[in-house]
Amino acid sequence: MYRLRILNIIVAILFSAVTLIAQETAPLPGPPKSGQIPPVHDKKLANGLTVAAGERHTIPLVTVQLLVKSAASDEDIAHAGLADMTASLLTKGTRTRNATQIAEAIEALGGSISSGAGWNTSTVSVTITPEGPELVLNGAVYELQQFHFHALSEHAVHGHRGAMEQHAVFKNLKDGTMAVVGVIYELGPKSHFLDRLINAGLPQKSGDETHSGHSIDLADGLTDTAAYYTYAGSLTTPPCSETVTWFVLKHPATLSKAQFEAFNHILGNNFRPLQARNGRVVRSTAGHDHDD
């Protein structure tokens, strides 16, 4: 019995020693993993900001980060920590929204927001998980319902109407109000976006339906979304409900004569006549005049 107990103790000690040795020995490194960094495209905006964009469609996230070249390295000893404190206050409120409203707007997108300062740059970062095409207006989320076309355009800029106009219709599912983004088309070089629609198969006439396995990205059919005219108006088709906030992009798109004929054959002249302003105020993003 004693011999058996001694043997058990010896085995336990040996096992502990083997375990201890195994824990102290570092594992061999595995084969290196290759990283794939998506191509980054730079564009300098008219206001001097440089936008760098990289796309990786396998990750269902959208991250936007603003970097300012002013941070801790610009501080003297008397102001140490000022950059980080200032940057952290960016999420605590602005002239138009308090901290709660900012948090609610980000939460409505299922996202997160953060700000801070490092040694070389101060940053504000927003990450969201896109569930579908959406438009956020004053903190309210509008979901894409459909997009369609009118020939001629239903808006005139400096008294001039375009050959065609595209409307992307978004709806606030909570209160039923609408937001419509309009793109005016002029005759010129062909549109690759419209080409994809034509190749996917257009219906024979207005009101018909066609089904296609082609993927269409509405963003490809928009011009500069940072430059637009906006006003409170109505739908341009019955019942013409006055529950719409309009955003008409200032920069027109172009389509070829053949593309126009392909759409006009289906649409006909389905535009609404120009309406009087009736006291409506048309606002514009900076740098352009207001117009009808």
Buried (B, 14 or more C-beta within 10 A) or exposed (E): EEEEEEEEEEEEEEEEEEEEEEEEEEEEEEEEEEEEEEEEEEEEEEEEEEEEEEEEEEEEEEEEEEBEEBBBEBBEEEEEEBBBEBBBEBBEEEEEBEEEBBBEBBEBBEBBBBBBBBEEBBBBBBBBEEEEBBBBBEBBBBBBEEBEBBBBBBBBBEEEBBBBBBBBBBBBEEEEBBBBBBBBBBEEEBBEBBBBBBEBEBEEEEEEEEEEEEEEEEEEBBBEBEBBBBBBBBBBEEEEEEBBBBBBBBEBBBBBEEBBEBBBEBBEEBBBEEEEEEEEEBEBBEEEEEBB
